[in-house]
Amino acid sequence: MVIAHITQTGNISIPKTWRDELGIEPNSDVLIEKRDGTIVIEPLRKQMLTEAFRSIDDEIKRKNITFSRKEAVNDDLYD
């Protein structure tokens, strides 16, 4: 266990030994999750992204969502 300081902008440093053990490189991405009153940080692996995108792609195909329909939904959500 390590005591860490959170900066005014919310930044926190992960000890180098832990980053090395987990393969977290500078400027890489991590998953941050709030779970049961705690914060869990996990390295973001390429395989995780591939699986997530595949799952999303499968759902889009299953629901027969076309590109134009997806654009319309995005326009409604983000305009």
mmCIF file as gemmi writes it, N, C-alpha and C atoms, coordinates in Angstrom:
data_model
loop_
_atom_site.group_PDB
_atom_site.id
_atom_site.type_symbol
_atom_site.label_atom_id
_atom_site.label_alt_id
_atom_site.label_comp_id
_atom_site.label_asym_id
_atom_site.label_entity_id
_atom_site.label_seq_id
_atom_site.pdbx_PDB_ins_code
_atom_site.Cartn_x
_atom_site.Cartn_y
_atom_site.Cartn_z
_atom_site.occupancy
_atom_site.B_iso_or_equiv
_atom_site.pdbx_formal_charge
_atom_site.auth_seq_id
_atom_site.auth_asym_id
_atom_site.pdbx_PDB_model_num
ATOM 1 N N . MET Axp A 1 ? 0.847 -1.173 0 1 0 ? 1 A 1
ATOM 2 C CA . MET Axp A 1 ? 0 0 0 1 0 ? 1 A 1
ATOM 3 C C . MET Axp A 1 ? 0.892 1.236 0 1 0 ? 1 A 1
ATOM 4 N N . VAL Axp A 2 ? 0.458 2.241 -0.753 1 0 ? 2 A 1
ATOM 5 C CA . VAL Axp A 2 ? 1.208 3.483 -0.874 1 0 ? 2 A 1
ATOM 6 C C . VAL Axp A 2 ? 0.249 4.639 -0.646 1 0 ? 2 A 1
ATOM 7 N N . ILE Axp A 3 ? 0.707 5.642 0.061 1 0 ? 3 A 1
ATOM 8 C CA . ILE Axp A 3 ? -0.079 6.871 0.195 1 0 ? 3 A 1
ATOM 9 C C . ILE Axp A 3 ? 0.335 7.795 -0.933 1 0 ? 3 A 1
ATOM 10 N N . ALA Axp A 4 ? -0.65 8.256 -1.702 1 0 ? 4 A 1
ATOM 11 C CA . ALA Axp A 4 ? -0.376 9.127 -2.844 1 0 ? 4 A 1
ATOM 12 C C . ALA Axp A 4 ? -1.069 10.463 -2.635 1 0 ? 4 A 1
ATOM 13 N N . HIS Axp A 5 ? -0.542 11.483 -3.27 1 0 ? 5 A 1
ATOM 14 C CA . HIS Axp A 5 ? -1.096 12.834 -3.205 1 0 ? 5 A 1
ATOM 15 C C . HIS Axp A 5 ? -1.869 13.109 -4.492 1 0 ? 5 A 1
ATOM 16 N N . ILE Axp A 6 ? -3.05 13.655 -4.363 1 0 ? 6 A 1
ATOM 17 C CA . ILE Axp A 6 ? -3.841 14.039 -5.53 1 0 ? 6 A 1
ATOM 18 C C . ILE Axp A 6 ? -3.701 15.544 -5.701 1 0 ? 6 A 1
ATOM 19 N N . THR Axp A 7 ? -3.287 15.958 -6.904 1 0 ? 7 A 1
ATOM 20 C CA . THR Axp A 7 ? -3.098 17.383 -7.166 1 0 ? 7 A 1
ATOM 21 C C . THR Axp A 7 ? -4.442 18.088 -7.274 1 0 ? 7 A 1
ATOM 22 N N . GLN Axp A 8 ? -4.381 19.401 -7.336 1 0 ? 8 A 1
ATOM 23 C CA . GLN Axp A 8 ? -5.588 20.214 -7.435 1 0 ? 8 A 1
ATOM 24 C C . GLN Axp A 8 ? -6.39 19.875 -8.698 1 0 ? 8 A 1
ATOM 25 N N . THR Axp A 9 ? -5.708 19.418 -9.741 1 0 ? 9 A 1
ATOM 26 C CA . THR Axp A 9 ? -6.394 19.068 -10.986 1 0 ? 9 A 1
ATOM 27 C C . THR Axp A 9 ? -6.784 17.588 -11.041 1 0 ? 9 A 1
ATOM 28 N N . GLY Axp A 10 ? -6.57 16.846 -9.96 1 0 ? 10 A 1
ATOM 29 C CA . GLY Axp A 10 ? -6.991 15.448 -9.898 1 0 ? 10 A 1
ATOM 30 C C . GLY Axp A 10 ? -5.957 14.441 -10.347 1 0 ? 10 A 1
ATOM 31 N N . ASN Axp A 11 ? -4.741 14.885 -10.617 1 0 ? 11 A 1
ATOM 32 C CA . ASN Axp A 11 ? -3.681 13.955 -11.034 1 0 ? 11 A 1
ATOM 33 C C . ASN Axp A 11 ? -3.137 13.188 -9.835 1 0 ? 11 A 1
ATOM 34 N N . ILE Axp A 12 ? -2.757 11.952 -10.085 1 0 ? 12 A 1
ATOM 35 C CA . ILE Axp A 12 ? -2.16 11.118 -9.049 1 0 ? 12 A 1
ATOM 36 C C . ILE Axp A 12 ? -1.009 10.344 -9.688 1 0 ? 12 A 1
ATOM 37 N N . SER Axp A 13 ? 0.058 10.142 -8.949 1 0 ? 13 A 1
ATOM 38 C CA . SER Axp A 13 ? 1.207 9.397 -9.479 1 0 ? 13 A 1
ATOM 39 C C . SER Axp A 13 ? 1.135 7.947 -9.026 1 0 ? 13 A 1
ATOM 40 N N . ILE Axp A 14 ? 1.355 7.043 -9.969 1 0 ? 14 A 1
ATOM 41 C CA . ILE Axp A 14 ? 1.435 5.616 -9.67 1 0 ? 14 A 1
ATOM 42 C C . ILE Axp A 14 ? 2.914 5.279 -9.54 1 0 ? 14 A 1
ATOM 43 N N . PRO Axp A 15 ? 3.317 4.604 -8.453 1 0 ? 15 A 1
ATOM 44 C CA . PRO Axp A 15 ? 4.74 4.298 -8.268 1 0 ? 15 A 1
ATOM 45 C C . PRO Axp A 15 ? 5.34 3.6 -9.492 1 0 ? 15 A 1
ATOM 46 N N . LYS Axp A 16 ? 6.566 3.98 -9.831 1 0 ? 16 A 1
ATOM 47 C CA . LYS Axp A 16 ? 7.241 3.444 -11.016 1 0 ? 16 A 1
ATOM 48 C C . LYS Axp A 16 ? 7.343 1.925 -10.975 1 0 ? 16 A 1
ATOM 49 N N . THR Axp A 17 ? 7.636 1.364 -9.812 1 0 ? 17 A 1
ATOM 50 C CA . THR Axp A 17 ? 7.756 -0.097 -9.734 1 0 ? 17 A 1
ATOM 51 C C . THR Axp A 17 ? 6.439 -0.772 -10.116 1 0 ? 17 A 1
ATOM 52 N N . TRP Axp A 18 ? 5.325 -0.195 -9.712 1 0 ? 18 A 1
ATOM 53 C CA . TRP Axp A 18 ? 4.016 -0.75 -10.068 1 0 ? 18 A 1
ATOM 54 C C . TRP Axp A 18 ? 3.758 -0.593 -11.567 1 0 ? 18 A 1
ATOM 55 N N . ARG Axp A 19 ? 4.077 0.596 -12.104 1 0 ? 19 A 1
ATOM 56 C CA . ARG Axp A 19 ? 3.89 0.821 -13.547 1 0 ? 19 A 1
ATOM 57 C C . ARG Axp A 19 ? 4.707 -0.19 -14.343 1 0 ? 19 A 1
ATOM 58 N N . ASP Axp A 20 ? 5.944 -0.408 -13.913 1 0 ? 20 A 1
ATOM 59 C CA . ASP Axp A 20 ? 6.811 -1.367 -14.601 1 0 ? 20 A 1
ATOM 60 C C . ASP Axp A 20 ? 6.231 -2.782 -14.532 1 0 ? 20 A 1
ATOM 61 N N . GLU Axp A 21 ? 5.782 -3.19 -13.341 1 0 ? 21 A 1
ATOM 62 C CA . GLU Axp A 21 ? 5.213 -4.529 -13.164 1 0 ? 21 A 1
ATOM 63 C C . GLU Axp A 21 ? 3.976 -4.738 -14.038 1 0 ? 21 A 1
ATOM 64 N N . LEU Axp A 22 ? 3.177 -3.689 -14.18 1 0 ? 22 A 1
ATOM 65 C CA . LEU Axp A 22 ? 1.915 -3.795 -14.921 1 0 ? 22 A 1
ATOM 66 C C . LEU Axp A 22 ? 2.049 -3.431 -16.393 1 0 ? 22 A 1
ATOM 67 N N . GLY Axp A 23 ? 3.24 -3.007 -16.792 1 0 ? 23 A 1
ATOM 68 C CA . GLY Axp A 23 ? 3.453 -2.653 -18.195 1 0 ? 23 A 1
ATOM 69 C C . GLY Axp A 23 ? 2.774 -1.364 -18.607 1 0 ? 23 A 1
ATOM 70 N N . ILE Axp A 24 ? 2.624 -0.438 -17.675 1 0 ? 24 A 1
ATOM 71 C CA . ILE Axp A 24 ? 2.011 0.857 -17.984 1 0 ? 24 A 1
ATOM 72 C C . ILE Axp A 24 ? 3.114 1.805 -18.432 1 0 ? 24 A 1
ATOM 73 N N . GLU Axp A 25 ? 3.082 2.157 -19.704 1 0 ? 25 A 1
ATOM 74 C CA . GLU Axp A 25 ? 4.095 3.029 -20.303 1 0 ? 25 A 1
ATOM 75 C C . GLU Axp A 25 ? 3.675 4.492 -20.183 1 0 ? 25 A 1
ATOM 76 N N . PRO Axp A 26 ? 4.64 5.428 -20.249 1 0 ? 26 A 1
ATOM 77 C CA . PRO Axp A 26 ? 4.282 6.848 -20.269 1 0 ? 26 A 1
ATOM 78 C C . PRO Axp A 26 ? 3.324 7.138 -21.425 1 0 ? 26 A 1
ATOM 79 N N . ASN Axp A 27 ? 2.367 7.991 -21.18 1 0 ? 27 A 1
ATOM 80 C CA . ASN Axp A 27 ? 1.352 8.412 -22.156 1 0 ? 27 A 1
ATOM 81 C C . ASN Axp A 27 ? 0.422 7.285 -22.598 1 0 ? 27 A 1
ATOM 82 N N . SER Axp A 28 ? 0.399 6.17 -21.872 1 0 ? 28 A 1
ATOM 83 C CA . SER Axp A 28 ? -0.544 5.104 -22.208 1 0 ? 28 A 1
ATOM 84 C C . SER Axp A 28 ? -1.871 5.378 -21.497 1 0 ? 28 A 1
ATOM 85 N N . ASP Axp A 29 ? -2.885 4.615 -21.855 1 0 ? 29 A 1
ATOM 86 C CA . ASP Axp A 29 ? -4.21 4.797 -21.273 1 0 ? 29 A 1
ATOM 87 C C . ASP Axp A 29 ? -4.487 3.702 -20.254 1 0 ? 29 A 1
ATOM 88 N N . VAL Axp A 30 ? -5.325 4.029 -19.279 1 0 ? 30 A 1
ATOM 89 C CA . VAL Axp A 30 ? -5.749 3.074 -18.267 1 0 ? 30 A 1
ATOM 90 C C . VAL Axp A 30 ? -7.268 3.155 -18.138 1 0 ? 30 A 1
ATOM 91 N N . LEU Axp A 31 ? -7.857 2.091 -17.631 1 0 ? 31 A 1
ATOM 92 C CA . LEU Axp A 31 ? -9.276 2.086 -17.299 1 0 ? 31 A 1
ATOM 93 C C . LEU Axp A 31 ? -9.405 2.5 -15.843 1 0 ? 31 A 1
ATOM 94 N N . ILE Axp A 32 ? -10.322 3.409 -15.563 1 0 ? 32 A 1
ATOM 95 C CA . ILE Axp A 32 ? -10.576 3.831 -14.187 1 0 ? 32 A 1
ATOM 96 C C . ILE Axp A 32 ? -12.039 3.536 -13.896 1 0 ? 32 A 1
ATOM 97 N N . GLU Axp A 33 ? -12.272 2.82 -12.802 1 0 ? 33 A 1
ATOM 98 C CA . GLU Axp A 33 ? -13.626 2.405 -12.464 1 0 ? 33 A 1
ATOM 99 C C . GLU Axp A 33 ? -13.89 2.68 -10.99 1 0 ? 33 A 1
ATOM 100 N N . LYS Axp A 34 ? -15.077 3.176 -10.705 1 0 ? 34 A 1
ATOM 101 C CA . LYS Axp A 34 ? -15.51 3.332 -9.319 1 0 ? 34 A 1
ATOM 102 C C . LYS Axp A 34 ? -16.238 2.046 -8.954 1 0 ? 34 A 1
ATOM 103 N N . ARG Axp A 35 ? -15.715 1.327 -7.967 1 0 ? 35 A 1
ATOM 104 C CA . ARG Axp A 35 ? -16.271 0.019 -7.62 1 0 ? 35 A 1
ATOM 105 C C . ARG Axp A 35 ? -16.372 -0.122 -6.104 1 0 ? 35 A 1
ATOM 106 N N . ASP Axp A 36 ? -17.579 -0.274 -5.612 1 0 ? 36 A 1
ATOM 107 C CA . ASP Axp A 36 ? -17.825 -0.498 -4.177 1 0 ? 36 A 1
ATOM 108 C C . ASP Axp A 36 ? -17.11 0.521 -3.292 1 0 ? 36 A 1
ATOM 109 N N . GLY Axp A 37 ? -17.205 1.79 -3.653 1 0 ? 37 A 1
ATOM 110 C CA . GLY Axp A 37 ? -16.612 2.843 -2.84 1 0 ? 37 A 1
ATOM 111 C C . GLY Axp A 37 ? -15.112 2.984 -2.984 1 0 ? 37 A 1
ATOM 112 N N . THR Axp A 38 ? -14.524 2.313 -3.962 1 0 ? 38 A 1
ATOM 113 C CA . THR Axp A 38 ? -13.09 2.439 -4.205 1 0 ? 38 A 1
ATOM 114 C C . THR Axp A 38 ? -12.859 2.824 -5.662 1 0 ? 38 A 1
ATOM 115 N N . ILE Axp A 39 ? -11.637 3.185 -5.976 1 0 ? 39 A 1
ATOM 116 C CA . ILE Axp A 39 ? -11.247 3.481 -7.352 1 0 ? 39 A 1
ATOM 117 C C . ILE Axp A 39 ? -10.3 2.38 -7.801 1 0 ? 39 A 1
ATOM 118 N N . VAL Axp A 40 ? -10.619 1.761 -8.936 1 0 ? 40 A 1
ATOM 119 C CA . VAL Axp A 40 ? -9.794 0.686 -9.49 1 0 ? 40 A 1
ATOM 120 C C . VAL Axp A 40 ? -9.19 1.185 -10.798 1 0 ? 40 A 1
ATOM 121 N N . ILE Axp A 41 ? -7.88 1.079 -10.923 1 0 ? 41 A 1
ATOM 122 C CA . ILE Axp A 41 ? -7.173 1.501 -12.133 1 0 ? 41 A 1
ATOM 123 C C . ILE Axp A 41 ? -6.537 0.259 -12.752 1 0 ? 41 A 1
ATOM 124 N N . GLU Axp A 42 ? -6.832 0.026 -14.038 1 0 ? 42 A 1
ATOM 125 C CA . GLU Axp A 42 ? -6.276 -1.134 -14.737 1 0 ? 42 A 1
ATOM 126 C C . GLU Axp A 42 ? -5.606 -0.685 -16.024 1 0 ? 42 A 1
ATOM 127 N N . PRO Axp A 43 ? -4.507 -1.338 -16.392 1 0 ? 43 A 1
ATOM 128 C CA . PRO Axp A 43 ? -3.895 -1.023 -17.683 1 0 ? 43 A 1
ATOM 129 C C . PRO Axp A 43 ? -4.885 -1.323 -18.802 1 0 ? 43 A 1
ATOM 130 N N . LEU Axp A 44 ? -4.94 -0.455 -19.787 1 0 ? 44 A 1
ATOM 131 C CA . LEU Axp A 44 ? -5.805 -0.677 -20.943 1 0 ? 44 A 1
ATOM 132 C C . LEU Axp A 44 ? -5.005 -1.449 -21.981 1 0 ? 44 A 1
ATOM 133 N N . ARG Axp A 45 ? -5.419 -2.649 -22.242 1 0 ? 45 A 1
ATOM 134 C CA . ARG Axp A 45 ? -4.721 -3.514 -23.185 1 0 ? 45 A 1
ATOM 135 C C . ARG Axp A 45 ? -5.388 -3.441 -24.552 1 0 ? 45 A 1
ATOM 136 N N . LYS Axp A 46 ? -4.592 -3.554 -25.599 1 0 ? 46 A 1
ATOM 137 C CA . LYS Axp A 46 ? -5.12 -3.525 -26.965 1 0 ? 46 A 1
ATOM 138 C C . LYS Axp A 46 ? -6.205 -4.585 -27.138 1 0 ? 46 A 1
ATOM 139 N N . GLN Axp A 47 ? -6.001 -5.745 -26.533 1 0 ? 47 A 1
ATOM 140 C CA . GLN Axp A 47 ? -6.971 -6.832 -26.638 1 0 ? 47 A 1
ATOM 141 C C . GLN Axp A 47 ? -8.319 -6.408 -26.046 1 0 ? 47 A 1
ATOM 142 N N . MET Axp A 48 ? -8.298 -5.637 -24.955 1 0 ? 48 A 1
ATOM 143 C CA . MET Axp A 48 ? -9.538 -5.179 -24.342 1 0 ? 48 A 1
ATOM 144 C C . MET Axp A 48 ? -10.308 -4.278 -25.302 1 0 ? 48 A 1
ATOM 145 N N . LEU Axp A 49 ? -9.588 -3.38 -25.972 1 0 ? 49 A 1
ATOM 146 C CA . LEU Axp A 49 ? -10.232 -2.494 -26.938 1 0 ? 49 A 1
ATOM 147 C C . LEU Axp A 49 ? -10.792 -3.282 -28.109 1 0 ? 49 A 1
ATOM 148 N N . THR Axp A 50 ? -10.018 -4.232 -28.592 1 0 ? 50 A 1
ATOM 149 C CA . THR Axp A 50 ? -10.464 -5.056 -29.714 1 0 ? 50 A 1
ATOM 150 C C . THR Axp A 50 ? -11.748 -5.791 -29.353 1 0 ? 50 A 1
ATOM 151 N N . GLU Axp A 51 ? -11.797 -6.371 -28.158 1 0 ? 51 A 1
ATOM 152 C CA . GLU Axp A 51 ? -12.992 -7.093 -27.718 1 0 ? 51 A 1
ATOM 153 C C . GLU Axp A 51 ? -14.179 -6.151 -27.56 1 0 ? 51 A 1
ATOM 154 N N . ALA Axp A 52 ? -13.936 -4.956 -27.009 1 0 ? 52 A 1
ATOM 155 C CA . ALA Axp A 52 ? -15.021 -3.986 -26.829 1 0 ? 52 A 1
ATOM 156 C C . ALA Axp A 52 ? -15.578 -3.548 -28.173 1 0 ? 52 A 1
ATOM 157 N N . PHE Axp A 53 ? -14.698 -3.216 -29.115 1 0 ? 53 A 1
ATOM 158 C CA . PHE Axp A 53 ? -15.161 -2.792 -30.432 1 0 ? 53 A 1
ATOM 159 C C . PHE Axp A 53 ? -15.881 -3.928 -31.154 1 0 ? 53 A 1
ATOM 160 N N . ARG Axp A 54 ? -15.398 -5.147 -31 1 0 ? 54 A 1
ATOM 161 C CA . ARG Axp A 54 ? -16.052 -6.294 -31.631 1 0 ? 54 A 1
ATOM 162 C C . ARG Axp A 54 ? -17.462 -6.468 -31.057 1 0 ? 54 A 1
ATOM 163 N N . SER Axp A 55 ? -17.583 -6.323 -29.751 1 0 ? 55 A 1
ATOM 164 C CA . SER Axp A 55 ? -18.883 -6.447 -29.103 1 0 ? 55 A 1
ATOM 165 C C . SER Axp A 55 ? -19.845 -5.365 -29.592 1 0 ? 55 A 1
ATOM 166 N N . ILE Axp A 56 ? -19.343 -4.14 -29.706 1 0 ? 56 A 1
ATOM 167 C CA . ILE Axp A 56 ? -20.166 -3.033 -30.207 1 0 ? 56 A 1
ATOM 168 C C . ILE Axp A 56 ? -20.561 -3.293 -31.653 1 0 ? 56 A 1
ATOM 169 N N . ASP Axp A 57 ? -19.609 -3.731 -32.448 1 0 ? 57 A 1
ATOM 170 C CA . ASP Axp A 57 ? -19.868 -4.027 -33.856 1 0 ? 57 A 1
ATOM 171 C C . ASP Axp A 57 ? -20.928 -5.126 -34 1 0 ? 57 A 1
ATOM 172 N N . ASP Axp A 58 ? -20.817 -6.176 -33.183 1 0 ? 58 A 1
ATOM 173 C CA . ASP Axp A 58 ? -21.801 -7.259 -33.218 1 0 ? 58 A 1
ATOM 174 C C . ASP Axp A 58 ? -23.192 -6.746 -32.861 1 0 ? 58 A 1
ATOM 175 N N . GLU Axp A 59 ? -23.263 -5.87 -31.866 1 0 ? 59 A 1
ATOM 176 C CA . GLU Axp A 59 ? -24.554 -5.313 -31.445 1 0 ? 59 A 1
ATOM 177 C C . GLU Axp A 59 ? -25.151 -4.436 -32.541 1 0 ? 59 A 1
ATOM 178 N N . ILE Axp A 60 ? -24.316 -3.65 -33.206 1 0 ? 60 A 1
ATOM 179 C CA . ILE Axp A 60 ? -24.781 -2.808 -34.316 1 0 ? 60 A 1
ATOM 180 C C . ILE Axp A 60 ? -25.35 -3.688 -35.429 1 0 ? 60 A 1
ATOM 181 N N . LYS Axp A 61 ? -24.653 -4.764 -35.741 1 0 ? 61 A 1
ATOM 182 C CA . LYS Axp A 61 ? -25.135 -5.676 -36.788 1 0 ? 61 A 1
ATOM 183 C C . LYS Axp A 61 ? -26.421 -6.376 -36.355 1 0 ? 61 A 1
ATOM 184 N N . ARG Axp A 62 ? -26.475 -6.803 -35.094 1 0 ? 62 A 1
ATOM 185 C CA . ARG Axp A 62 ? -27.652 -7.505 -34.577 1 0 ? 62 A 1
ATOM 186 C C . ARG Axp A 62 ? -28.89 -6.617 -34.646 1 0 ? 62 A 1
ATOM 187 N N . LYS Axp A 63 ? -28.711 -5.333 -34.334 1 0 ? 63 A 1
ATOM 188 C CA . LYS Axp A 63 ? -29.837 -4.394 -34.349 1 0 ? 63 A 1
ATOM 189 C C . LYS Axp A 63 ? -30.042 -3.754 -35.717 1 0 ? 63 A 1
ATOM 190 N N . ASN Axp A 64 ? -29.222 -4.168 -36.684 1 0 ? 64 A 1
ATOM 191 C CA . ASN Axp A 64 ? -29.329 -3.666 -38.053 1 0 ? 64 A 1
ATOM 192 C C . ASN Axp A 64 ? -29.26 -2.134 -38.108 1 0 ? 64 A 1
ATOM 193 N N . ILE Axp A 65 ? -28.317 -1.575 -37.39 1 0 ? 65 A 1
ATOM 194 C CA . ILE Axp A 65 ? -28.13 -0.125 -37.373 1 0 ? 65 A 1
ATOM 195 C C . ILE Axp A 65 ? -27.236 0.258 -38.543 1 0 ? 65 A 1
ATOM 196 N N . THR Axp A 66 ? -27.757 1.1 -39.406 1 0 ? 66 A 1
ATOM 197 C CA . THR Axp A 66 ? -26.984 1.556 -40.557 1 0 ? 66 A 1
ATOM 198 C C . THR Axp A 66 ? -26.175 2.783 -40.172 1 0 ? 66 A 1
ATOM 199 N N . PHE Axp A 67 ? -25.205 3.115 -41.002 1 0 ? 67 A 1
ATOM 200 C CA . PHE Axp A 67 ? -24.36 4.274 -40.727 1 0 ? 67 A 1
ATOM 201 C C . PHE Axp A 67 ? -25.195 5.547 -40.649 1 0 ? 67 A 1
ATOM 202 N N . SER Axp A 68 ? -26.146 5.727 -41.564 1 0 ? 68 A 1
ATOM 203 C CA . SER Axp A 68 ? -26.959 6.946 -41.561 1 0 ? 68 A 1
ATOM 204 C C . SER Axp A 68 ? -27.828 7.013 -40.312 1 0 ? 68 A 1
ATOM 205 N N . ARG Axp A 69 ? -28.331 5.871 -39.853 1 0 ? 69 A 1
ATOM 206 C CA . ARG Axp A 69 ? -29.126 5.855 -38.624 1 0 ? 69 A 1
ATOM 207 C C . ARG Axp A 69 ? -28.25 6.192 -37.419 1 0 ? 69 A 1
ATOM 208 N N . LYS Axp A 70 ? -27.034 5.662 -37.423 1 0 ? 70 A 1
ATOM 209 C CA . LYS Axp A 70 ? -26.101 5.939 -36.327 1 0 ? 70 A 1
ATOM 210 C C . LYS Axp A 70 ? -25.77 7.433 -36.29 1 0 ? 70 A 1
ATOM 211 N N . GLU Axp A 71 ? -25.567 8.039 -37.467 1 0 ? 71 A 1
ATOM 212 C CA . GLU Axp A 71 ? -25.305 9.481 -37.533 1 0 ? 71 A 1
ATOM 213 C C . GLU Axp A 71 ? -26.485 10.269 -36.994 1 0 ? 71 A 1
ATOM 214 N N . ALA Axp A 72 ? -27.695 9.869 -37.328 1 0 ? 72 A 1
ATOM 215 C CA . ALA Axp A 72 ? -28.889 10.563 -36.854 1 0 ? 72 A 1
ATOM 216 C C . ALA Axp A 72 ? -28.99 10.488 -35.333 1 0 ? 72 A 1
ATOM 217 N N . VAL Axp A 73 ? -28.704 9.322 -34.774 1 0 ? 73 A 1
ATOM 218 C CA . VAL Axp A 73 ? -28.726 9.17 -33.317 1 0 ? 73 A 1
ATOM 219 C C . VAL Axp A 73 ? -27.669 10.065 -32.689 1 0 ? 73 A 1
ATOM 220 N N . ASN Axp A 74 ? -26.461 10.074 -33.249 1 0 ? 74 A 1
ATOM 221 C CA . ASN Axp A 74 ? -25.399 10.94 -32.73 1 0 ? 74 A 1
ATOM 222 C C . ASN Axp A 74 ? -25.795 12.406 -32.804 1 0 ? 74 A 1
ATOM 223 N N . ASP Axp A 75 ? -26.418 12.811 -33.916 1 0 ? 75 A 1
ATOM 224 C CA . ASP Axp A 75 ? -26.861 14.198 -34.057 1 0 ? 75 A 1
ATOM 225 C C . ASP Axp A 75 ? -27.868 14.556 -32.974 1 0 ? 75 A 1
ATOM 226 N N . ASP Axp A 76 ? -28.803 13.647 -32.693 1 0 ? 76 A 1
ATOM 227 C CA . ASP Axp A 76 ? -29.799 13.891 -31.649 1 0 ? 76 A 1
ATOM 228 C C . ASP Axp A 76 ? -29.148 14.006 -30.279 1 0 ? 76 A 1
ATOM 229 N N . LEU Axp A 77 ? -28.146 13.172 -30.031 1 0 ? 77 A 1
ATOM 230 C CA . LEU Axp A 77 ? -27.5 13.156 -28.721 1 0 ? 77 A 1
ATOM 231 C C . LEU Axp A 77 ? -26.563 14.333 -28.495 1 0 ? 77 A 1
ATOM 232 N N . TYR Axp A 78 ? -25.85 14.733 -29.531 1 0 ? 78 A 1
ATOM 233 C CA . TYR Axp A 78 ? -24.755 15.678 -29.333 1 0 ? 78 A 1
ATOM 234 C C . TYR Axp A 78 ? -24.985 17.058 -29.924 1 0 ? 78 A 1
ATOM 235 N N . ASP Axp A 79 ? -26.137 17.317 -30.481 1 0 ? 79 A 1
ATOM 236 C CA . ASP Axp A 79 ? -26.413 18.666 -31 1 0 ? 79 A 1
ATOM 237 C C . ASP Axp A 79 ? -27.194 19.48 -30.006 1 0 ? 79 A 1
